[in-house]
Amino acid sequence: MPRPYESFKDFIESIGNSELLDLYSDFLKTGNDELMMKKLKELGYDMTSVPKNSIDKPMGSGGKKQKEKV
């Protein structure tokens, strides 16, 4: 069961990727989440269930790590 997070920031920090943290910081400044979402997808997280207007608000389980294809 996915771990709940207080905020999207907590979710991003839990991943532990410095590039992603920088992209999150850029998102907060610009409001553009495109690069951050692309990086999350590259890292294997399915963010399709996260509503666009909820990224800077408290959240539940966050993105789900996709299973690697064999």
Backbone as a chain_set.jsonl record, in Angstrom:
{"seq": "MPRPYESFKDFIESIGNSELLDLYSDFLKTGNDELMMKKLKELGYDMTSVPKNSIDKPMGSGGKKQKEKV", "coords": {"N": [[0.849, -1.185, 0.0], [0.602, 2.218, -0.893], [2.486, 4.808, 0.662], [1.104, 7.487, 2.501], [1.421, 11.0, 1.848], [2.053, 14.212, 3.222], [2.275, 16.406, 1.558], [2.901, 17.364, -1.878], [5.514, 18.124, -2.081], [6.727, 16.665, 0.007], [6.469, 14.12, -1.082], [8.111, 14.368, -3.391], [10.59, 14.881, -2.151], [10.931, 12.448, -0.843], [11.705, 10.739, -2.826], [14.339, 11.306, -3.327], [15.998, 12.413, -5.342], [18.179, 14.677, -6.639], [18.068, 16.25, -8.977], [15.355, 16.157, -9.554], [14.363, 17.507, -7.32], [15.355, 20.061, -7.868], [13.897, 20.6, -10.195], [11.352, 20.666, -9.104], [11.573, 22.93, -7.497], [11.927, 24.843, -9.521], [9.409, 24.592, -10.702], [7.797, 25.662, -8.659], [8.507, 28.309, -8.846], [7.828, 29.021, -11.482], [5.406, 27.82, -12.179], [5.134, 25.964, -14.132], [4.927, 22.622, -14.706], [5.878, 20.746, -16.455], [8.564, 19.737, -17.077], [9.251, 18.609, -14.612], [7.277, 16.621, -14.33], [7.935, 15.045, -16.513], [10.449, 14.101, -15.709], [9.707, 12.607, -13.452], [8.262, 10.6, -14.731], [10.336, 9.429, -16.203], [11.726, 8.345, -14.083], [10.067, 6.336, -13.423], [7.564, 6.773, -12.282], [4.059, 6.894, -12.242], [2.184, 9.481, -12.98], [-0.304, 10.097, -13.852], [-2.698, 9.997, -12.455], [-2.706, 12.141, -10.775], [-4.256, 15.1, -10.192], [-3.831, 18.093, -12.103], [-4.168, 20.585, -10.775], [-3.587, 20.007, -8.153], [-0.99, 19.744, -7.341], [0.512, 21.501, -5.713], [-0.729, 21.254, -3.308], [-1.906, 19.638, -0.218], [-1.691, 16.045, -0.236], [-2.624, 12.614, -0.958], [-1.59, 9.465, -1.502], [0.31, 9.991, -3.468], [2.346, 9.725, -6.465], [2.464, 6.634, -8.261], [4.814, 4.096, -8.33], [5.779, 2.662, -11.3], [5.615, -0.697, -12.432], [8.461, -2.421, -13.535], [8.951, -3.333, -16.901], [9.444, -6.534, -18.234]], "CA": [[0.0, 0.0, 0.0], [1.422, 3.419, -0.957], [2.593, 5.625, 1.869], [0.515, 8.81, 2.294], [2.315, 12.141, 2.014], [1.384, 15.452, 3.604], [2.284, 17.337, 0.435], [3.639, 16.919, -3.057], [6.922, 18.356, -1.737], [7.162, 15.492, 0.784], [6.585, 13.02, -2.032], [9.302, 14.625, -4.202], [11.762, 14.704, -1.285], [11.076, 11.034, -0.488], [12.341, 10.055, -3.953], [15.767, 11.476, -3.097], [16.692, 12.728, -6.578], [18.475, 16.111, -6.57], [17.571, 16.909, -10.192], [13.91, 16.286, -9.383], [14.143, 18.586, -6.351], [15.578, 21.316, -8.596], [12.753, 20.8, -11.085], [10.221, 21.049, -8.244], [11.829, 24.326, -7.141], [11.61, 25.621, -10.722], [7.951, 24.575, -10.838], [7.219, 26.603, -7.703], [8.784, 29.67, -9.34], [7.236, 29.3, -12.798], [4.078, 27.233, -12.34], [5.183, 24.991, -15.222], [5.342, 21.331, -14.143], [6.157, 19.82, -17.552], [9.86, 19.061, -16.923], [9.194, 17.802, -13.394], [6.466, 15.441, -14.607], [8.717, 14.216, -17.423], [11.478, 13.434, -14.902], [9.019, 11.588, -12.656], [7.96, 9.488, -15.64], [11.625, 8.762, -16.469], [12.088, 7.595, -12.875], [9.138, 5.218, -13.295], [6.362, 7.115, -11.531], [2.874, 7.174, -13.039], [1.554, 10.657, -12.381], [-1.543, 10.381, -14.58], [-3.839, 10.11, -11.547], [-2.561, 13.342, -9.953], [-4.862, 16.248, -10.875], [-2.876, 19.19, -12.313], [-4.311, 21.662, -9.807], [-3.366, 19.533, -6.787], [0.431, 19.501, -7.114], [1.053, 22.28, -4.608], [-1.65, 21.11, -2.184], [-1.749, 18.353, 0.48], [-2.092, 14.93, -1.082], [-2.671, 11.288, -0.361], [-0.503, 8.501, -1.719], [1.303, 10.453, -4.451], [2.469, 8.93, -7.68], [2.71, 5.212, -8.06], [5.959, 3.584, -9.083], [5.349, 1.682, -12.281], [6.365, -1.936, -12.449], [9.34, -2.504, -14.691], [8.561, -4.335, -17.887], [10.498, -7.536, -18.457]], "C": [[0.89, 1.242, 0.0], [1.371, 4.214, 0.344], [1.966, 6.99, 1.596], [1.541, 9.913, 2.562], [1.495, 13.366, 2.378], [1.267, 16.403, 2.419], [3.042, 16.727, -0.735], [5.138, 17.084, -2.807], [7.48, 17.167, -0.955], [7.373, 14.288, -0.135], [7.865, 13.161, -2.853], [10.564, 14.385, -3.373], [12.001, 13.232, -0.964], [11.762, 10.238, -1.599], [13.854, 10.181, -3.86], [16.59, 11.761, -4.347], [16.913, 14.232, -6.637], [17.983, 16.865, -7.815], [16.06, 17.141, -10.085], [13.586, 17.394, -8.387], [14.343, 19.95, -7.002], [14.406, 21.628, -9.525], [11.508, 21.211, -10.304], [10.358, 22.524, -7.843], [11.509, 25.249, -8.32], [10.105, 25.704, -10.931], [7.307, 25.59, -9.899], [7.405, 28.049, -8.155], [7.981, 30.003, -10.592], [5.794, 28.832, -12.955], [4.016, 26.194, -13.446], [5.741, 23.673, -14.689], [5.794, 20.325, -15.204], [7.472, 19.046, -17.368], [9.88, 18.151, -15.694], [8.404, 16.509, -13.642], [7.194, 14.488, -15.555], [9.777, 13.437, -16.657], [10.85, 12.339, -14.039], [8.703, 10.364, -13.513], [9.232, 8.702, -15.96], [12.067, 7.895, -15.289], [11.117, 6.447, -12.59], [7.887, 5.498, -12.5], [5.233, 7.481, -12.476], [2.126, 8.323, -12.378], [0.226, 11.007, -13.055], [-2.737, 10.555, -13.66], [-3.761, 11.34, -10.648], [-3.156, 14.527, -10.716], [-3.878, 17.415, -10.956], [-2.973, 20.261, -11.238], [-4.058, 21.228, -8.37], [-1.891, 19.402, -6.431], [0.979, 20.288, -5.936], [0.15, 22.243, -3.372], [-1.379, 19.794, -1.448], [-2.293, 17.22, -0.383], [-2.099, 13.623, -0.311], [-1.435, 10.488, -0.688], [0.533, 8.939, -2.735], [1.314, 9.571, -5.68], [2.77, 7.482, -7.346], [3.874, 4.794, -8.925], [5.451, 2.512, -10.028], [6.211, 0.438, -12.168], [7.22, -1.975, -13.704], [8.885, -3.622, -15.608], [9.738, -5.25, -18.142], [10.613, -7.871, -19.903]], "O": [[1.828, 1.329, 0.793], [0.346, 4.274, 1.023], [2.258, 7.599, 0.568], [2.421, 9.76, 3.409], [0.374, 13.538, 1.898], [0.276, 17.122, 2.291], [3.729, 15.714, -0.598], [5.939, 16.273, -3.271], [8.591, 16.714, -1.23], [8.336, 13.537, 0.019], [8.619, 12.2, -3.001], [11.505, 13.752, -3.851], [13.149, 12.809, -0.826], [12.335, 9.18, -1.34], [14.579, 9.272, -4.265], [17.762, 11.391, -4.408], [15.947, 14.994, -6.68], [17.528, 18.004, -7.704], [15.555, 18.192, -10.479], [12.631, 18.144, -8.59], [13.595, 20.888, -6.726], [13.975, 22.776, -9.63], [10.703, 22.009, -10.785], [9.379, 23.269, -7.85], [10.898, 26.303, -8.144], [9.581, 26.757, -11.295], [6.38, 26.298, -10.29], [6.566, 28.907, -7.881], [7.508, 31.129, -10.751], [5.045, 29.378, -13.766], [2.962, 25.602, -13.679], [6.896, 23.613, -14.269], [6.065, 19.169, -14.878], [7.484, 17.822, -17.493], [10.453, 17.061, -15.727], [8.819, 15.432, -13.213], [7.086, 13.269, -15.42], [9.989, 12.252, -16.917], [11.416, 11.254, -13.914], [8.86, 9.228, -13.066], [9.219, 7.471, -15.987], [12.696, 6.853, -15.468], [11.308, 5.682, -11.645], [7.205, 4.564, -12.078], [5.415, 8.277, -13.397], [1.506, 8.145, -11.329], [-0.306, 12.097, -12.846], [-3.71, 11.203, -14.046], [-4.66, 11.563, -9.837], [-2.634, 14.92, -11.76], [-3.17, 17.697, -9.99], [-1.947, 20.8, -10.824], [-4.294, 22.009, -7.449], [-1.569, 18.986, -5.318], [1.842, 19.781, -5.218], [0.255, 23.102, -2.496], [-0.698, 18.921, -1.986], [-3.231, 17.407, -1.158], [-1.642, 13.544, 0.829], [-0.345, 10.797, -0.205], [1.572, 8.288, -2.846], [0.404, 8.772, -5.902], [3.274, 7.167, -6.267], [3.917, 5.101, -10.117], [4.778, 1.57, -9.611], [7.397, 0.517, -11.846], [6.772, -1.612, -14.792], [8.49, -4.701, -15.165], [10.881, -4.805, -18.252], [11.446, -8.695, -20.281]]}, "num_chains": 1, "name": "protein.A"}
